[in-house]
Amino acid sequence: MQLVDIGANLTHESFHRDFDAVLERARLHGVAQLVVTGASAQGSRDALALARTHAGLYATAGVHPHHASDFDAETEQLLRELHQQREVVAVGETGLDYHRDFSPRTAQLFAFERQLELAIACAKPLFLHQRDAHDDFISCMDNVKGKIGRAVVHCYTGEHN
Ligand SMILES: [Zn+2]
């Protein structure tokens, strides 16, 4: 069986020292492809750089709710450029996190809505994070219902519907 790890946080500095060994171990355990999570402007650039230089690696590009206060027009332009690259396979990590509130909720909502629009514009799936923000999360998703493609949500604290 071939596995795909869709949320590999491999841009973290803790992997710098033994990155190739980590990849090798993943392959030995049947993980044929890994999608490296981009969670900020710089993180998304780094994720793409890894994907470009390693076979079987892909990247997401997005801004995590924790970093939403950094999301501005420049970030959005960067994300648009990154999403033109073949190795970038999903928009995210994006979503809402009211558990930690590292960024103000208005900033989180703004960044999330812009990235939902980006996913529609570039017709890519979404890699989503939702924690203790169920109602706002669902209303954002309702606004784009029928326009977005596939999506995965993790850290999910709501109910199914
Ligand atoms: Zn997350």
Backbone and ligand atoms as CSV (ligand in chain L), in Angstrom:
chain,resi,resn,atom,element,x,y,z
A,1,MET,N,N,0.836,-1.202,0.000
A,1,MET,CA,C,0.000,0.000,0.000
A,1,MET,C,C,0.876,1.258,0.000
A,2,GLN,N,N,0.484,2.198,-0.828
A,2,GLN,CA,C,1.225,3.463,-0.871
A,2,GLN,C,C,0.471,4.525,-0.088
A,3,LEU,N,N,1.183,5.194,0.774
A,3,LEU,CA,C,0.558,6.203,1.622
A,3,LEU,C,C,0.929,7.601,1.151
A,4,VAL,N,N,0.025,8.545,1.430
A,4,VAL,CA,C,0.305,9.955,1.161
A,4,VAL,C,C,0.103,10.714,2.466
A,5,ASP,N,N,1.132,11.379,2.928
A,5,ASP,CA,C,1.013,12.226,4.121
A,5,ASP,C,C,0.613,13.613,3.650
A,6,ILE,N,N,-0.617,14.039,4.007
A,6,ILE,CA,C,-1.106,15.304,3.451
A,6,ILE,C,C,-0.836,16.496,4.361
A,7,GLY,N,N,-0.207,16.263,5.505
A,7,GLY,CA,C,0.048,17.400,6.392
A,7,GLY,C,C,1.412,17.305,7.035
A,8,ALA,N,N,2.446,17.355,6.216
A,8,ALA,CA,C,3.798,17.200,6.739
A,8,ALA,C,C,4.377,18.576,7.079
A,9,ASN,N,N,4.591,18.805,8.360
A,9,ASN,CA,C,5.115,20.116,8.788
A,9,ASN,C,C,6.643,20.131,8.695
A,10,LEU,N,N,7.119,19.919,7.465
A,10,LEU,CA,C,8.559,19.682,7.289
A,10,LEU,C,C,9.394,20.951,7.154
A,11,THR,N,N,8.745,22.109,7.137
A,11,THR,CA,C,9.560,23.325,7.038
A,11,THR,C,C,10.082,23.738,8.417
A,12,HIS,N,N,9.591,23.053,9.455
A,12,HIS,CA,C,10.036,23.409,10.802
A,12,HIS,C,C,11.537,23.204,10.949
A,13,GLU,N,N,12.177,24.115,11.658
A,13,GLU,CA,C,13.641,24.064,11.770
A,13,GLU,C,C,14.159,22.782,12.417
A,14,SER,N,N,13.292,22.099,13.174
A,14,SER,CA,C,13.740,20.866,13.810
A,14,SER,C,C,14.099,19.789,12.776
A,15,PHE,N,N,13.675,19.982,11.509
A,15,PHE,CA,C,13.985,18.992,10.481
A,15,PHE,C,C,15.229,19.361,9.671
A,16,HIS,N,N,15.773,20.541,9.889
A,16,HIS,CA,C,16.886,20.983,9.041
A,16,HIS,C,C,18.075,20.031,9.111
A,17,ARG,N,N,18.311,19.516,10.279
A,17,ARG,CA,C,19.515,18.715,10.494
A,17,ARG,C,C,19.446,17.358,9.784
A,18,ASP,N,N,18.274,16.690,9.873
A,18,ASP,CA,C,18.203,15.322,9.336
A,18,ASP,C,C,17.054,15.152,8.339
A,19,PHE,N,N,16.814,16.186,7.552
A,19,PHE,CA,C,15.679,16.178,6.630
A,19,PHE,C,C,15.674,14.956,5.713
A,20,ASP,N,N,16.814,14.679,5.100
A,20,ASP,CA,C,16.855,13.565,4.152
A,20,ASP,C,C,16.618,12.222,4.840
A,21,ALA,N,N,17.092,12.102,6.057
A,21,ALA,CA,C,16.874,10.862,6.809
A,21,ALA,C,C,15.386,10.686,7.137
A,22,VAL,N,N,14.713,11.792,7.457
A,22,VAL,CA,C,13.276,11.733,7.743
A,22,VAL,C,C,12.512,11.273,6.500
A,23,LEU,N,N,12.874,11.842,5.351
A,23,LEU,CA,C,12.223,11.454,4.097
A,23,LEU,C,C,12.461,9.985,3.779
A,24,GLU,N,N,13.681,9.555,4.001
A,24,GLU,CA,C,14.055,8.181,3.725
A,24,GLU,C,C,13.235,7.214,4.604
A,25,ARG,N,N,13.119,7.542,5.875
A,25,ARG,CA,C,12.330,6.705,6.787
A,25,ARG,C,C,10.867,6.658,6.353
A,26,ALA,N,N,10.334,7.801,5.925
A,26,ALA,CA,C,8.945,7.837,5.457
A,26,ALA,C,C,8.779,6.896,4.264
A,27,ARG,N,N,9.725,6.940,3.332
A,27,ARG,CA,C,9.640,6.085,2.136
A,27,ARG,C,C,9.691,4.619,2.521
A,28,LEU,N,N,10.588,4.296,3.451
A,28,LEU,CA,C,10.723,2.900,3.894
A,28,LEU,C,C,9.414,2.384,4.487
A,29,HIS,N,N,8.622,3.286,5.043
A,29,HIS,CA,C,7.343,2.897,5.633
A,29,HIS,C,C,6.179,3.045,4.651
A,30,GLY,N,N,6.493,3.220,3.381
A,30,GLY,CA,C,5.450,3.210,2.353
A,30,GLY,C,C,4.812,4.554,2.062
A,31,VAL,N,N,5.376,5.627,2.629
A,31,VAL,CA,C,4.834,6.954,2.329
A,31,VAL,C,C,5.477,7.432,1.027
A,32,ALA,N,N,4.692,7.336,-0.064
A,32,ALA,CA,C,5.250,7.640,-1.387
A,32,ALA,C,C,5.253,9.131,-1.664
A,33,GLN,N,N,4.292,9.840,-1.098
A,33,GLN,CA,C,4.184,11.278,-1.362
A,33,GLN,C,C,3.888,12.012,-0.065
A,34,LEU,N,N,4.473,13.188,0.044
A,34,LEU,CA,C,4.200,14.028,1.204
A,34,LEU,C,C,3.823,15.419,0.724
A,35,VAL,N,N,2.824,15.983,1.363
A,35,VAL,CA,C,2.448,17.361,1.066
A,35,VAL,C,C,2.923,18.215,2.230
A,36,VAL,N,N,3.872,19.086,1.944
A,36,VAL,CA,C,4.460,19.924,2.987
A,36,VAL,C,C,3.568,21.134,3.210
A,37,THR,N,N,3.195,21.351,4.461
A,37,THR,CA,C,2.252,22.420,4.789
A,37,THR,C,C,2.924,23.791,4.762
A,38,GLY,N,N,2.318,24.716,4.037
A,38,GLY,CA,C,2.720,26.122,4.094
A,38,GLY,C,C,1.739,26.840,4.996
A,39,ALA,N,N,2.224,27.508,6.039
A,39,ALA,CA,C,1.302,28.107,7.009
A,39,ALA,C,C,1.512,29.609,7.165
A,40,SER,N,N,2.436,30.154,6.390
A,40,SER,CA,C,2.708,31.600,6.421
A,40,SER,C,C,3.311,31.947,5.065
A,41,ALA,N,N,3.561,33.236,4.827
A,41,ALA,CA,C,4.176,33.621,3.553
A,41,ALA,C,C,5.526,32.926,3.394
A,42,GLN,N,N,6.371,33.062,4.394
A,42,GLN,CA,C,7.693,32.443,4.306
A,42,GLN,C,C,7.595,30.921,4.310
A,43,GLY,N,N,6.738,30.384,5.162
A,43,GLY,CA,C,6.565,28.936,5.239
A,43,GLY,C,C,6.093,28.352,3.911
A,44,SER,N,N,5.245,29.094,3.200
A,44,SER,CA,C,4.745,28.612,1.907
A,44,SER,C,C,5.861,28.630,0.869
A,45,ARG,N,N,6.688,29.679,0.921
A,45,ARG,CA,C,7.861,29.720,0.019
A,45,ARG,C,C,8.785,28.541,0.306
A,46,ASP,N,N,9.028,28.291,1.591
A,46,ASP,CA,C,9.917,27.195,1.986
A,46,ASP,C,C,9.349,25.834,1.553
A,47,ALA,N,N,8.039,25.679,1.721
A,47,ALA,CA,C,7.404,24.407,1.362
A,47,ALA,C,C,7.574,24.143,-0.137
A,48,LEU,N,N,7.377,25.200,-0.944
A,48,LEU,CA,C,7.553,25.036,-2.389
A,48,LEU,C,C,9.003,24.701,-2.726
A,49,ALA,N,N,9.932,25.364,-2.044
A,49,ALA,CA,C,11.354,25.092,-2.302
A,49,ALA,C,C,11.680,23.628,-2.021
A,50,LEU,N,N,11.139,23.079,-0.952
A,50,LEU,CA,C,11.363,21.662,-0.631
A,50,LEU,C,C,10.752,20.764,-1.706
A,51,ALA,N,N,9.533,21.112,-2.125
A,51,ALA,CA,C,8.838,20.287,-3.122
A,51,ALA,C,C,9.590,20.284,-4.451
A,52,ARG,N,N,10.199,21.423,-4.769
A,52,ARG,CA,C,10.909,21.517,-6.045
A,52,ARG,C,C,12.186,20.709,-6.060
A,53,THR,N,N,12.752,20.486,-4.888
A,53,THR,CA,C,14.066,19.855,-4.843
A,53,THR,C,C,14.018,18.399,-4.371
A,54,HIS,N,N,12.822,17.897,-4.083
A,54,HIS,CA,C,12.717,16.514,-3.617
A,54,HIS,C,C,11.593,15.793,-4.343
A,55,ALA,N,N,11.904,14.656,-4.944
A,55,ALA,CA,C,10.883,13.863,-5.622
A,55,ALA,C,C,9.846,13.381,-4.607
A,56,GLY,N,N,8.596,13.365,-5.010
A,56,GLY,CA,C,7.536,12.855,-4.152
A,56,GLY,C,C,7.019,13.869,-3.141
A,57,LEU,N,N,7.598,15.065,-3.153
A,57,LEU,CA,C,7.135,16.111,-2.240
A,57,LEU,C,C,6.286,17.136,-2.988
A,58,TYR,N,N,5.204,17.526,-2.349
A,58,TYR,CA,C,4.340,18.583,-2.866
A,58,TYR,C,C,4.162,19.604,-1.753
A,59,ALA,N,N,3.509,20.717,-2.059
A,59,ALA,CA,C,3.378,21.775,-1.052
A,59,ALA,C,C,1.970,22.340,-1.048
A,60,THR,N,N,1.577,22.882,0.099
A,60,THR,CA,C,0.410,23.756,0.126
A,60,THR,C,C,0.939,25.179,0.253
A,61,ALA,N,N,0.105,26.164,-0.060
A,61,ALA,CA,C,0.491,27.551,0.182
A,61,ALA,C,C,-0.698,28.260,0.800
A,62,GLY,N,N,-0.450,28.837,1.974
A,62,GLY,CA,C,-1.531,29.526,2.659
A,62,GLY,C,C,-1.037,30.177,3.929
A,63,VAL,N,N,-1.971,30.819,4.618
A,63,VAL,CA,C,-1.639,31.497,5.868
A,63,VAL,C,C,-2.547,30.956,6.978
A,64,HIS,N,N,-1.941,30.327,7.962
A,64,HIS,CA,C,-2.630,29.741,9.109
A,64,HIS,C,C,-3.313,30.858,9.916
A,65,PRO,N,N,-4.467,30.543,10.542
A,65,PRO,CA,C,-5.132,31.582,11.347
A,65,PRO,C,C,-4.225,32.229,12.397
A,66,HIS,N,N,-3.268,31.500,12.919
A,66,HIS,CA,C,-2.343,32.104,13.885
A,66,HIS,C,C,-1.562,33.276,13.279
A,67,HIS,N,N,-1.334,33.206,11.957
A,67,HIS,CA,C,-0.537,34.244,11.283
A,67,HIS,C,C,-1.411,35.217,10.504
A,68,ALA,N,N,-2.732,35.164,10.745
A,68,ALA,CA,C,-3.661,35.943,9.928
A,68,ALA,C,C,-3.394,37.443,9.982
A,69,SER,N,N,-2.851,37.937,11.109
A,69,SER,CA,C,-2.603,39.396,11.157
A,69,SER,C,C,-1.500,39.826,10.190
A,70,ASP,N,N,-0.727,38.865,9.670
A,70,ASP,CA,C,0.288,39.200,8.658
A,70,ASP,C,C,-0.269,39.184,7.238
A,71,PHE,N,N,-1.518,38.769,7.092
A,71,PHE,CA,C,-2.086,38.618,5.752
A,71,PHE,C,C,-2.466,39.980,5.183
A,72,ASP,N,N,-1.782,40.387,4.125
A,72,ASP,CA,C,-2.113,41.666,3.482
A,72,ASP,C,C,-2.094,41.477,1.965
A,73,ALA,N,N,-2.201,42.577,1.239
A,73,ALA,CA,C,-2.274,42.486,-0.231
A,73,ALA,C,C,-1.026,41.828,-0.810
A,74,GLU,N,N,0.092,42.116,-0.193
A,74,GLU,CA,C,1.356,41.531,-0.662
A,74,GLU,C,C,1.361,40.009,-0.483
A,75,THR,N,N,0.870,39.570,0.684
A,75,THR,CA,C,0.764,38.124,0.955
A,75,THR,C,C,-0.132,37.465,-0.074
A,76,GLU,N,N,-1.242,38.139,-0.335
A,76,GLU,CA,C,-2.204,37.557,-1.264
A,76,GLU,C,C,-1.599,37.415,-2.658
A,77,GLN,N,N,-0.847,38.412,-3.067
A,77,GLN,CA,C,-0.175,38.366,-4.365
A,77,GLN,C,C,0.843,37.221,-4.403
A,78,LEU,N,N,1.581,37.077,-3.328
A,78,LEU,CA,C,2.553,35.981,-3.239
A,78,LEU,C,C,1.843,34.627,-3.368
A,79,LEU,N,N,0.755,34.473,-2.620
A,79,LEU,CA,C,0.025,33.196,-2.673
A,79,LEU,C,C,-0.473,32.916,-4.083
A,80,ARG,N,N,-0.936,33.975,-4.733
A,80,ARG,CA,C,-1.420,33.800,-6.107
A,80,ARG,C,C,-0.293,33.283,-7.011
A,81,GLU,N,N,0.882,33.831,-6.815
A,81,GLU,CA,C,2.032,33.391,-7.620
A,81,GLU,C,C,2.418,31.949,-7.287
A,82,LEU,N,N,2.442,31.639,-6.001
A,82,LEU,CA,C,2.813,30.281,-5.596
A,82,LEU,C,C,1.828,29.261,-6.174
A,83,HIS,N,N,0.559,29.646,-6.223
A,83,HIS,CA,C,-0.453,28.705,-6.709
A,83,HIS,C,C,-0.413,28.505,-8.213
A,84,GLN,N,N,0.437,29.245,-8.896
A,84,GLN,CA,C,0.625,28.957,-10.328
A,84,GLN,C,C,1.620,27.822,-10.531
A,85,GLN,N,N,2.267,27.421,-9.458
A,85,GLN,CA,C,3.287,26.379,-9.570
A,85,GLN,C,C,2.645,24.999,-9.455
A,86,ARG,N,N,3.126,24.104,-10.278
A,86,ARG,CA,C,2.601,22.748,-10.357
A,86,ARG,C,C,2.720,21.993,-9.029
A,87,GLU,N,N,3.782,22.263,-8.275
A,87,GLU,CA,C,4.028,21.513,-7.028
A,87,GLU,C,C,3.093,21.927,-5.901
A,88,VAL,N,N,2.436,23.066,-6.044
A,88,VAL,CA,C,1.529,23.547,-4.987
A,88,VAL,C,C,0.145,22.973,-5.256
A,89,VAL,N,N,-0.302,22.069,-4.374
A,89,VAL,CA,C,-1.489,21.267,-4.681
A,89,VAL,C,C,-2.728,21.648,-3.881
A,90,ALA,N,N,-2.603,22.523,-2.890
A,90,ALA,CA,C,-3.787,22.905,-2.119
A,90,ALA,C,C,-3.597,24.283,-1.499
A,91,VAL,N,N,-4.735,24.953,-1.253
A,91,VAL,CA,C,-4.733,26.247,-0.574
A,91,VAL,C,C,-4.856,25.991,0.931
A,92,GLY,N,N,-3.916,26.475,1.681
A,92,GLY,CA,C,-3.932,26.282,3.128
A,92,GLY,C,C,-2.502,26.176,3.647
A,93,GLU,N,N,-2.271,26.085,4.800
A,93,GLU,CA,C,-3.292,25.869,5.785
A,93,GLU,C,C,-3.994,27.185,6.083
A,94,THR,N,N,-5.338,27.118,6.059
A,94,THR,CA,C,-6.122,28.294,6.394
A,94,THR,C,C,-7.337,27.866,7.206
A,95,GLY,N,N,-8.021,28.825,7.794
A,95,GLY,CA,C,-9.195,28.504,8.604
A,95,GLY,C,C,-9.308,29.483,9.764
A,96,LEU,N,N,-9.881,28.990,10.860
A,96,LEU,CA,C,-10.114,29.842,12.031
A,96,LEU,C,C,-9.694,29.102,13.295
A,97,ASP,N,N,-9.056,29.813,14.199
A,97,ASP,CA,C,-8.672,29.224,15.484
A,97,ASP,C,C,-8.988,30.219,16.588
A,98,TYR,N,N,-10.164,30.033,17.222
A,98,TYR,CA,C,-10.584,30.924,18.304
A,98,TYR,C,C,-10.170,30.336,19.658
A,99,HIS,N,N,-9.507,29.211,19.619
A,99,HIS,CA,C,-9.024,28.626,20.865
A,99,HIS,C,C,-7.822,29.413,21.364
A,100,ARG,N,N,-6.919,29.677,20.439
A,100,ARG,CA,C,-5.713,30.407,20.829
A,100,ARG,C,C,-5.808,31.908,20.567
A,101,ASP,N,N,-6.560,32.272,19.522
A,101,ASP,CA,C,-6.703,33.692,19.191
A,101,ASP,C,C,-5.352,34.411,19.067
A,102,PHE,N,N,-4.399,33.771,18.444
A,102,PHE,CA,C,-3.093,34.425,18.249
A,102,PHE,C,C,-3.203,35.634,17.332
A,103,SER,N,N,-4.170,35.593,16.407
A,103,SER,CA,C,-4.487,36.765,15.588
A,103,SER,C,C,-5.906,37.180,15.915
A,104,PRO,N,N,-6.212,38.497,15.829
A,104,PRO,CA,C,-7.589,38.942,16.097
A,104,PRO,C,C,-8.579,38.237,15.159
A,105,ARG,N,N,-9.781,38.016,15.650
A,105,ARG,CA,C,-10.760,37.262,14.856
A,105,ARG,C,C,-11.107,37.956,13.551
A,106,THR,N,N,-11.150,39.289,13.557
A,106,THR,CA,C,-11.451,39.992,12.305
A,106,THR,C,C,-10.369,39.700,11.266
A,107,ALA,N,N,-9.118,39.639,11.698
A,107,ALA,CA,C,-8.013,39.328,10.785
A,107,ALA,C,C,-8.109,37.886,10.302
A,108,GLN,N,N,-8.493,36.985,11.208
A,108,GLN,CA,C,-8.637,35.577,10.829
A,108,GLN,C,C,-9.725,35.413,9.769
A,109,LEU,N,N,-10.854,36.102,9.990
A,109,LEU,CA,C,-11.964,35.994,9.047
A,109,LEU,C,C,-11.581,36.558,7.684
A,110,PHE,N,N,-10.876,37.690,7.707
A,110,PHE,CA,C,-10.441,38.311,6.454
A,110,PHE,C,C,-9.512,37.375,5.676
A,111,ALA,N,N,-8.498,36.865,6.358
A,111,ALA,CA,C,-7.515,35.999,5.683
A,111,ALA,C,C,-8.185,34.719,5.170
A,112,PHE,N,N,-9.088,34.173,5.958
A,112,PHE,CA,C,-9.786,32.942,5.563
A,112,PHE,C,C,-10.636,33.184,4.317
A,113,GLU,N,N,-11.410,34.280,4.336
A,113,GLU,CA,C,-12.286,34.567,3.197
A,113,GLU,C,C,-11.482,34.810,1.920
A,114,ARG,N,N,-10.366,35.521,2.066
A,114,ARG,CA,C,-9.527,35.766,0.881
A,114,ARG,C,C,-8.961,34.455,0.330
A,115,GLN,N,N,-8.606,33.552,1.213
A,115,GLN,CA,C,-8.021,32.288,0.748
A,115,GLN,C,C,-9.084,31.352,0.171
A,116,LEU,N,N,-10.313,31.454,0.667
A,116,LEU,CA,C,-11.396,30.692,0.037
A,116,LEU,C,C,-11.591,31.186,-1.402
A,117,GLU,N,N,-11.547,32.511,-1.572
A,117,GLU,CA,C,-11.667,33.072,-2.924
A,117,GLU,C,C,-10.516,32.616,-3.809
A,118,LEU,N,N,-9.332,32.553,-3.215
A,118,LEU,CA,C,-8.162,32.099,-3.967
A,118,LEU,C,C,-8.340,30.645,-4.433
A,119,ALA,N,N,-8.879,29.818,-3.555
A,119,ALA,CA,C,-9.108,28.408,-3.910
A,119,ALA,C,C,-10.089,28.298,-5.074
A,120,ILE,N,N,-11.092,29.180,-5.072
A,120,ILE,CA,C,-12.052,29.188,-6.176
A,120,ILE,C,C,-11.342,29.632,-7.454
A,121,ALA,N,N,-10.559,30.710,-7.341
A,121,ALA,CA,C,-9.892,31.273,-8.513
A,121,ALA,C,C,-8.914,30.280,-9.131
A,122,CYS,N,N,-8.177,29.546,-8.302
A,122,CYS,CA,C,-7.177,28.636,-8.886
A,122,CYS,C,C,-7.662,27.196,-8.923
A,123,ALA,N,N,-8.921,26.962,-8.531
A,123,ALA,CA,C,-9.534,25.633,-8.617
A,123,ALA,C,C,-8.692,24.560,-7.932
A,124,LYS,N,N,-8.252,24.880,-6.708
A,124,LYS,CA,C,-7.474,23.893,-5.956
A,124,LYS,C,C,-8.220,23.501,-4.679
A,125,PRO,N,N,-7.938,22.297,-4.175
A,125,PRO,CA,C,-8.571,21.893,-2.917
A,125,PRO,C,C,-8.057,22.709,-1.737
A,126,LEU,N,N,-8.765,22.581,-0.615
A,126,LEU,CA,C,-8.437,23.360,0.581
A,126,LEU,C,C,-7.922,22.472,1.698
A,127,PHE,N,N,-6.954,22.991,2.427
A,127,PHE,CA,C,-6.411,22.323,3.602
A,127,PHE,C,C,-6.745,23.222,4.787
A,128,LEU,N,N,-7.702,22.765,5.602
A,128,LEU,CA,C,-8.353,23.670,6.557
A,128,LEU,C,C,-8.114,23.305,8.018
A,129,HIS,N,N,-8.148,24.323,8.846
A,129,HIS,CA,C,-7.965,24.211,10.290
A,129,HIS,C,C,-9.131,24.938,10.951
A,130,GLN,N,N,-9.790,24.260,11.893
A,130,GLN,CA,C,-10.906,24.893,12.614
A,130,GLN,C,C,-10.839,24.475,14.065
A,131,ARG,N,N,-10.704,25.439,14.948
A,131,ARG,CA,C,-10.715,25.117,16.366
A,131,ARG,C,C,-11.544,26.133,17.129
A,132,ASP,N,N,-12.597,25.643,17.757
A,132,ASP,CA,C,-13.495,26.477,18.575
A,132,ASP,C,C,-14.051,27.685,17.814
A,133,ALA,N,N,-14.267,27.514,16.532
A,133,ALA,CA,C,-14.768,28.629,15.716
A,133,ALA,C,C,-15.860,28.126,14.782
A,134,HIS,N,N,-16.587,27.119,15.236
A,134,HIS,CA,C,-17.500,26.383,14.365
A,134,HIS,C,C,-18.474,27.280,13.597
A,135,ASP,N,N,-19.187,28.162,14.297
A,135,ASP,CA,C,-20.260,28.914,13.636
A,135,ASP,C,C,-19.713,29.822,12.525
A,136,ASP,N,N,-18.657,30.549,12.836
A,136,ASP,CA,C,-18.067,31.420,11.817
A,136,ASP,C,C,-17.476,30.604,10.672
A,137,PHE,N,N,-16.875,29.486,11.032
A,137,PHE,CA,C,-16.274,28.618,10.011
A,137,PHE,C,C,-17.341,28.153,9.022
A,138,ILE,N,N,-18.459,27.673,9.579
A,138,ILE,CA,C,-19.536,27.172,8.725
A,138,ILE,C,C,-20.131,28.299,7.883
A,139,SER,N,N,-20.274,29.508,8.456
A,139,SER,CA,C,-20.854,30.554,7.598
A,139,SER,C,C,-19.892,30.965,6.487
A,140,CYS,N,N,-18.594,30.956,6.756
A,140,CYS,CA,C,-17.623,31.216,5.666
A,140,CYS,C,C,-17.741,30.143,4.582
A,141,MET,N,N,-17.849,28.891,5.012
A,141,MET,CA,C,-17.930,27.797,4.036
A,141,MET,C,C,-19.247,27.868,3.255
A,142,ASP,N,N,-20.329,28.261,3.959
A,142,ASP,CA,C,-21.624,28.392,3.285
A,142,ASP,C,C,-21.574,29.441,2.180
A,143,ASN,N,N,-20.808,30.503,2.434
A,143,ASN,CA,C,-20.702,31.577,1.431
A,143,ASN,C,C,-20.095,31.103,0.117
A,144,VAL,N,N,-19.310,30.034,0.182
A,144,VAL,CA,C,-18.627,29.568,-1.039
A,144,VAL,C,C,-19.157,28.196,-1.485
A,145,LYS,N,N,-20.263,27.806,-0.895
A,145,LYS,CA,C,-20.852,26.496,-1.191
A,145,LYS,C,C,-21.072,26.330,-2.699
A,146,GLY,N,N,-20.677,25.179,-3.203
A,146,GLY,CA,C,-20.878,24.912,-4.626
A,146,GLY,C,C,-19.788,25.492,-5.512
A,147,LYS,N,N,-18.932,26.353,-4.923
A,147,LYS,CA,C,-17.880,26.970,-5.736
A,147,LYS,C,C,-16.510,26.353,-5.465
A,148,ILE,N,N,-16.335,25.824,-4.245
A,148,ILE,CA,C,-15.043,25.230,-3.923
A,148,ILE,C,C,-15.050,23.737,-4.246
A,149,GLY,N,N,-13.859,23.201,-4.403
A,149,GLY,CA,C,-13.739,21.770,-4.674
A,149,GLY,C,C,-13.613,20.994,-3.382
A,150,ARG,N,N,-12.732,20.004,-3.376
A,150,ARG,CA,C,-12.560,19.167,-2.194
A,150,ARG,C,C,-11.840,19.936,-1.083
A,151,ALA,N,N,-12.069,19.477,0.149
A,151,ALA,CA,C,-11.416,20.125,1.283
A,151,ALA,C,C,-11.204,19.109,2.392
A,152,VAL,N,N,-10.101,19.232,3.115
A,152,VAL,CA,C,-9.929,18.467,4.345
A,152,VAL,C,C,-9.826,19.456,5.504
A,153,VAL,N,N,-10.455,19.073,6.619
A,153,VAL,CA,C,-10.422,19.913,7.813
A,153,VAL,C,C,-9.760,19.103,8.930
A,154,HIS,N,N,-8.826,19.705,9.618
A,154,HIS,CA,C,-8.266,19.021,10.795
A,154,HIS,C,C,-8.374,19.931,12.002
A,155,CYS,N,N,-8.070,19.373,13.136
A,155,CYS,CA,C,-8.188,20.109,14.395
A,155,CYS,C,C,-9.654,20.495,14.617
A,156,TYR,N,N,-10.560,19.735,14.003
A,156,TYR,CA,C,-11.970,20.120,13.902
A,156,TYR,C,C,-12.693,19.896,15.232
A,157,THR,N,N,-13.357,20.946,15.733
A,157,THR,CA,C,-14.026,20.821,17.024
A,157,THR,C,C,-15.544,20.942,16.920
A,158,GLY,N,N,-16.070,20.938,15.695
A,158,GLY,CA,C,-17.518,21.075,15.542
A,158,GLY,C,C,-18.198,19.739,15.295
A,159,GLU,N,N,-19.489,19.805,14.905
A,159,GLU,CA,C,-20.258,18.616,14.567
A,159,GLU,C,C,-20.250,18.456,13.051
A,160,HIS,N,N,-20.563,17.253,12.599
A,160,HIS,CA,C,-20.747,17.048,11.163
A,160,HIS,C,C,-22.054,17.668,10.738
A,161,ASN,N,N,-22.092,18.245,9.525
A,161,ASN,CA,C,-23.389,18.503,8.899
A,161,ASN,C,C,-23.235,18.766,7.414
L,1,ZN,ZN,ZN,-3.766,23.135,11.944
